[in-house]
Amino acid sequence: MSAGEWCLIESDPGVFTELIRGFGVQGVQVEEIWSLDEHSLEQLGHVHGLIFLYKWRQGEEPQGSIVEDGRLEEIFFSKQVVQNACATQAILSILMNVKHPDIDLGTVVSEIKDFGISLDPVSRGLILTNSEHIRKVHNSFGRQTLFEFDEKHVKKDEDAYHFVGYVPIKGRLYELDGLRDGPVDLGRCDQQNWLRYIKPVLDKRIQSFENDEIHFNLMALVSDKKQAYTKEIAELENRKSLAAHRIQALVAGEELIDDGSGLPITADGLQSFIEEEEAKAMSLQGCIMQEDSKMEKYRLENICRRHNYLPLIMEILKVLAKRGELVRLCEQVKRKKAADKTAKGEESAKA
């Protein structure tokens, strides 16, 4: 891979989460979405934006109007100026347009945003893709290969897949697609409850494909769950401490009054309250353990993605050839593929 090239990125929450943290952004992670029903969305916590993967089609019309007015100065939109950068482009397009206390953009992304905010979308795209740090993190997920392929022999009709971002900005829902000339305005939305507005948009887009097209993927950029659980535990501990002080006041003979804090005013009530808070804290500790386990799983999977297995494969092929088994195994695979193809043809004929 040459210095200016960008690799294809697998659509996976573990990959995208590591990309984000590699960029230096803190307080956010990526979760895969399997359903847009209300219960499933509630489990995600605070959703800052969505990333949608679909099969790209030449000349596809936008679902809304392209923004061309003064909003372009407020929305950080950058054109995709290099091939295969759409994954990183979708991630950063969302992060650049989110203002939330949970998220820290870090030095690199903040500098790109601050420098590019006054520029046109093409210039922003150039700044982003010329960032050595961003490109290096992106390309850390490049697949290893022993061979150089001649692009002249690449199939022209090979399917191409593309990532776009969806994010609410000042009460309107936008699609951020670096291949467009600007953000796509999808209409008004409730800034705090915007996910219910995205469902018909995605449904319409998916239904526009053939019935046999199933290659779609949807992921959400959400607040760091472990960080949120830790904050909630700290709040529980604070309430427990207040309840304990109230019990001490009762033991000392003081009379408690309802001060609007929501805490009980009897010793039995306060003790029950403390026990309930302790149970909640234990449950949250379990959630933190689950998050730690999930992040460790992501870490190991990403190590496997980056590992170069090709030398091992080549050694296995050499050993098989030396034993005289390679040709036989290749012929066996060819016969199986031919049989499978014949069987599939017969099934299609019957249908």
C-alpha positions as CSV (number, residue, x, y, z in Angstrom):
1,M,0.0,0.0,0.0
2,S,1.5,3.3,-1.0
3,A,1.7,6.3,1.3
4,G,-1.4,8.0,0.0
5,E,-3.7,5.0,-0.2
6,W,-6.4,4.1,2.3
7,C,-7.5,0.5,3.1
8,L,-11.0,-1.0,3.2
9,I,-12.4,-1.1,6.7
10,E,-14.5,-4.0,8.1
11,S,-18.0,-2.9,9.4
12,D,-17.6,-4.0,13.0
13,P,-18.2,-2.2,16.3
14,G,-14.8,-3.4,17.7
15,V,-12.9,-2.0,14.7
16,F,-14.8,1.3,14.8
17,T,-14.4,1.7,18.6
18,E,-10.6,1.1,18.3
19,L,-10.4,3.6,15.4
20,I,-12.1,6.3,17.4
21,R,-9.8,5.7,20.4
22,G,-6.8,5.6,18.1
23,F,-7.8,9.0,16.7
24,G,-7.5,10.3,20.3
25,V,-11.3,10.7,21.0
26,Q,-12.5,9.7,24.4
27,G,-15.9,9.2,25.9
28,V,-17.6,7.4,23.0
29,Q,-17.8,3.8,21.7
30,V,-19.6,2.0,18.8
31,E,-22.5,-0.5,19.2
32,E,-24.1,-2.6,16.5
33,I,-27.8,-2.1,16.1
34,W,-29.9,-5.2,15.2
35,S,-33.4,-3.6,15.6
36,L,-34.8,-0.1,15.7
37,D,-37.6,-1.0,18.1
38,E,-38.0,1.3,21.1
39,H,-36.7,-1.3,23.7
40,S,-33.5,-2.0,21.7
41,L,-32.7,1.7,21.3
42,E,-33.2,2.3,25.0
43,Q,-30.4,-0.2,25.8
44,L,-27.9,1.8,23.8
45,G,-27.9,4.8,26.2
46,H,-27.2,8.2,24.7
47,V,-26.8,7.9,20.9
48,H,-24.8,10.7,19.2
49,G,-25.1,9.5,15.6
50,L,-25.6,6.4,13.4
51,I,-23.3,4.9,10.7
52,F,-25.1,3.0,7.9
53,L,-23.3,0.6,5.5
54,Y,-25.1,-0.1,2.2
55,K,-24.3,-1.1,-1.4
56,W,-23.4,2.1,-3.3
57,R,-25.3,2.8,-6.5
58,Q,-24.2,5.2,-9.2
59,G,-26.7,8.2,-9.6
60,E,-28.8,7.4,-6.5
61,E,-30.9,10.4,-5.6
62,P,-30.7,11.8,-2.1
63,Q,-33.7,11.4,0.2
64,G,-33.8,15.1,1.1
65,S,-32.4,18.4,-0.1
66,I,-28.7,19.2,-0.3
67,V,-27.8,22.0,2.1
68,E,-26.5,25.0,0.2
69,D,-27.3,27.9,2.6
70,G,-25.6,29.4,5.7
71,R,-26.0,26.2,7.6
72,L,-22.8,25.0,5.8
73,E,-20.9,27.3,8.1
74,E,-22.3,25.6,11.2
75,I,-22.3,21.9,10.0
76,F,-18.8,20.4,9.7
77,F,-19.2,18.6,6.3
78,S,-16.2,17.3,4.4
79,K,-16.0,15.8,0.9
80,Q,-14.5,12.4,0.5
81,V,-11.5,13.0,-1.7
82,V,-9.8,9.6,-1.6
83,Q,-11.0,6.1,-2.1
84,N,-11.9,3.8,0.8
85,A,-11.9,6.6,3.4
86,C,-15.6,6.6,3.9
87,A,-15.5,4.6,7.2
88,T,-13.3,7.2,8.9
89,Q,-15.1,10.0,7.1
90,A,-18.5,8.8,8.6
91,I,-17.1,8.5,12.1
92,L,-15.4,12.0,12.1
93,S,-18.4,13.6,10.4
94,I,-20.6,12.7,13.3
95,L,-18.0,13.5,16.0
96,M,-17.2,16.9,14.5
97,N,-20.9,17.9,14.8
98,V,-21.6,16.6,18.3
99,K,-21.4,18.8,21.4
100,H,-21.7,16.7,24.5
101,P,-20.0,16.7,27.9
102,D,-19.2,13.0,27.6
103,I,-17.1,13.4,24.5
104,D,-13.5,14.7,24.3
105,L,-12.3,15.0,20.7
106,G,-8.6,15.0,21.7
107,T,-5.8,17.0,20.2
108,V,-5.7,15.7,16.6
109,V,-9.4,15.8,15.8
110,S,-9.9,19.1,17.6
111,E,-7.1,20.7,15.6
112,I,-8.6,19.4,12.3
113,K,-12.0,20.7,13.3
114,D,-10.7,24.1,14.4
115,F,-8.6,24.6,11.3
116,G,-11.2,23.3,8.8
117,I,-14.4,24.9,10.1
118,S,-13.9,28.0,8.0
119,L,-13.0,26.1,4.8
120,D,-15.1,24.6,2.0
121,P,-16.0,20.9,2.1
122,V,-13.3,19.9,-0.4
123,S,-10.6,21.6,1.6
124,R,-11.8,20.0,4.8
125,G,-11.7,16.6,3.1
126,L,-8.1,17.3,2.0
127,I,-7.1,18.3,5.5
128,L,-8.7,15.1,7.0
129,T,-7.1,12.7,4.5
130,N,-3.7,14.4,4.7
131,S,-3.6,13.9,8.4
132,E,-0.7,11.4,8.9
133,H,-2.1,10.3,12.3
134,I,-5.7,9.7,11.0
135,R,-4.5,7.8,7.9
136,K,-2.0,5.7,10.0
137,V,-4.8,4.6,12.5
138,H,-7.2,3.9,9.6
139,N,-4.6,1.8,7.7
140,S,-3.6,-0.2,10.8
141,F,-6.5,-2.4,9.8
142,G,-5.3,-3.0,6.3
143,R,-5.1,-6.7,5.3
144,Q,-1.7,-8.2,4.8
145,T,-0.9,-9.6,1.3
146,L,2.0,-11.3,-0.4
147,F,0.9,-10.2,-3.9
148,E,0.4,-7.0,-5.9
149,F,-2.7,-7.0,-8.0
150,D,-3.0,-5.4,-11.4
151,E,-5.9,-3.0,-11.1
152,K,-6.6,-3.5,-14.8
153,H,-7.9,-7.0,-14.0
154,V,-10.2,-5.8,-11.2
155,K,-13.9,-6.6,-12.1
156,K,-15.6,-3.4,-13.0
157,D,-19.0,-4.7,-11.9
158,E,-17.8,-5.7,-8.4
159,D,-20.1,-4.4,-5.7
160,A,-18.9,-1.3,-3.8
161,Y,-20.1,-0.6,-0.2
162,H,-20.3,2.8,1.4
163,F,-20.6,4.3,4.9
164,V,-22.7,7.4,5.6
165,G,-23.5,9.1,8.9
166,Y,-26.8,10.3,10.4
167,V,-26.8,13.0,13.1
168,P,-29.3,15.5,14.6
169,I,-28.1,19.1,14.5
170,K,-30.2,22.0,16.0
171,G,-33.5,20.1,15.6
172,R,-33.0,18.8,12.1
173,L,-31.8,15.4,10.9
174,Y,-28.9,15.2,8.4
175,E,-27.3,12.6,6.4
176,L,-23.5,13.2,6.0
177,D,-22.2,11.4,2.9
178,G,-18.8,12.5,1.7
179,L,-19.7,11.6,-1.9
180,R,-22.5,14.3,-1.9
181,D,-21.9,18.0,-2.5
182,G,-23.2,18.8,1.0
183,P,-25.2,17.5,4.0
184,V,-28.6,16.1,3.1
185,D,-31.4,17.7,5.1
186,L,-33.9,15.0,6.0
187,G,-36.3,17.3,7.9
188,R,-37.2,18.4,11.4
189,C,-36.6,16.1,14.4
190,D,-36.7,16.1,18.1
191,Q,-33.1,16.7,19.2
192,Q,-33.5,14.6,22.3
193,N,-35.6,11.8,20.7
194,W,-34.3,11.9,17.2
195,L,-34.0,8.1,16.7
196,R,-37.7,7.7,16.0
197,Y,-37.3,9.9,13.0
198,I,-34.5,7.8,11.4
199,K,-36.5,4.6,11.2
200,P,-38.7,5.6,8.2
201,V,-35.6,7.1,6.5
202,L,-33.7,3.8,6.7
203,D,-36.7,1.7,5.9
204,K,-37.3,3.6,2.7
205,R,-33.6,3.3,1.7
206,I,-33.5,-0.4,2.3
207,Q,-36.8,-1.0,0.5
208,S,-35.3,0.8,-2.6
209,F,-33.0,-2.2,-3.1
210,E,-33.9,-5.6,-4.7
211,N,-35.5,-8.1,-2.3
212,D,-32.5,-10.3,-2.3
213,E,-30.1,-7.5,-1.1
214,I,-29.3,-8.2,2.5
215,H,-25.9,-6.5,2.9
216,F,-26.7,-3.7,5.3
217,N,-25.2,-2.8,8.6
218,L,-26.1,-0.1,11.2
219,M,-24.0,1.0,14.1
220,A,-24.4,3.7,16.7
221,L,-21.9,6.1,18.3
222,V,-22.9,6.1,21.9
223,S,-21.4,7.5,25.1
224,D,-18.8,5.3,26.7
225,K,-20.9,2.8,28.7
226,K,-18.2,2.0,31.4
227,Q,-17.8,5.8,32.0
228,A,-21.6,6.2,32.4
229,Y,-21.9,3.2,34.8
230,T,-19.0,4.5,36.9
231,K,-20.6,8.0,37.1
232,E,-23.9,6.4,38.1
233,I,-22.2,4.4,40.9
234,A,-20.6,7.6,42.2
235,E,-24.0,9.2,42.4
236,L,-25.4,6.1,44.2
237,E,-22.6,6.3,46.7
238,N,-23.3,9.9,47.3
239,R,-27.0,9.2,48.0
240,K,-26.0,6.3,50.3
241,S,-23.7,8.7,52.2
242,L,-26.5,11.2,52.7
243,A,-28.9,8.5,53.9
244,A,-26.2,7.3,56.4
245,H,-25.8,10.8,57.8
246,R,-29.6,11.0,58.2
247,I,-29.6,7.8,60.2
248,Q,-26.8,9.2,62.4
249,A,-28.9,12.3,63.0
250,L,-31.9,10.2,64.0
251,V,-29.7,8.2,66.5
252,A,-28.6,11.5,67.9
253,G,-32.2,12.4,68.6
254,E,-32.7,14.9,65.8
255,E,-36.1,15.1,64.1
256,L,-36.0,14.9,60.3
257,I,-38.3,16.7,57.9
258,D,-39.0,16.2,54.2
259,D,-36.5,18.5,52.5
260,G,-37.5,17.6,48.9
261,S,-34.4,15.4,48.4
262,G,-36.5,12.3,48.0
263,L,-34.8,10.5,50.9
264,P,-36.9,8.8,53.5
265,I,-37.2,10.4,57.0
266,T,-37.5,7.2,59.1
267,A,-34.7,4.9,60.2
268,D,-36.3,1.9,58.6
269,G,-37.0,3.8,55.4
270,L,-33.4,5.0,55.2
271,Q,-31.9,1.6,55.8
272,S,-34.1,0.1,53.1
273,F,-33.0,2.9,50.8
274,I,-29.3,2.2,51.4
275,E,-29.9,-1.5,50.7
276,E,-31.6,-0.7,47.4
277,E,-28.8,1.6,46.4
278,E,-26.3,-1.0,47.2
279,A,-28.1,-3.5,45.0
280,K,-28.2,-1.0,42.1
281,A,-24.4,-0.5,42.5
282,M,-23.8,-4.2,42.4
283,S,-25.8,-4.5,39.3
284,L,-23.8,-1.6,37.7
285,Q,-20.5,-3.3,38.7
286,G,-21.7,-6.3,36.8
287,C,-22.4,-4.1,33.8
288,I,-18.9,-2.7,34.0
289,M,-17.5,-6.2,34.1
290,Q,-19.5,-7.0,30.9
291,E,-18.0,-3.9,29.2
292,D,-14.5,-4.9,30.2
293,S,-15.1,-8.4,28.8
294,K,-16.5,-7.0,25.6
295,M,-13.5,-4.6,25.1
296,E,-11.1,-7.4,25.8
297,K,-12.9,-9.5,23.1
298,Y,-12.6,-6.5,20.7
299,R,-8.9,-6.2,21.5
300,L,-8.2,-9.9,20.8
301,E,-10.3,-9.9,17.6
302,N,-8.4,-6.8,16.3
303,I,-5.1,-8.5,17.0
304,C,-6.2,-11.4,14.9
305,R,-7.3,-9.0,12.2
306,R,-3.9,-7.4,12.1
307,H,-1.9,-10.5,12.3
308,N,-0.2,-11.6,9.1
309,Y,-1.2,-15.3,8.6
310,L,0.2,-15.4,5.0
311,P,3.7,-16.8,6.0
312,L,1.9,-19.6,7.9
313,I,-0.4,-20.4,4.9
314,M,2.6,-20.4,2.5
315,E,4.5,-22.8,4.8
316,I,1.5,-25.2,5.0
317,L,1.1,-25.1,1.2
318,K,4.9,-25.9,0.8
319,V,4.6,-28.8,3.3
320,L,1.5,-30.2,1.4
321,A,3.3,-29.9,-1.9
322,K,6.4,-31.7,-0.5
323,R,4.2,-34.5,0.7
324,G,2.6,-34.7,-2.7
325,E,-0.9,-34.0,-1.2
326,L,-1.4,-30.4,-2.6
327,V,-2.6,-31.4,-6.1
328,R,-4.9,-34.1,-4.7
329,L,-6.5,-31.6,-2.2
330,C,-6.9,-29.0,-4.9
331,E,-8.7,-31.4,-7.2
332,Q,-10.9,-32.5,-4.4
333,V,-11.9,-28.9,-3.7
334,K,-12.6,-28.4,-7.5
335,R,-14.9,-31.5,-7.6
336,K,-16.8,-30.3,-4.5
337,K,-17.3,-26.8,-6.0
338,A,-18.5,-28.3,-9.3
339,A,-20.9,-30.6,-7.4
340,D,-22.3,-27.7,-5.4
341,K,-22.7,-25.6,-8.5
342,T,-24.6,-28.5,-10.2
343,A,-26.8,-29.0,-7.2
344,K,-27.6,-25.3,-6.9
345,G,-28.5,-25.3,-10.6
346,E,-30.9,-28.2,-10.2
347,E,-32.6,-26.5,-7.2
348,S,-33.1,-23.3,-9.3
349,A,-34.6,-25.3,-12.1
350,K,-37.1,-27.0,-9.8
351,A,-38.0,-23.6,-8.3
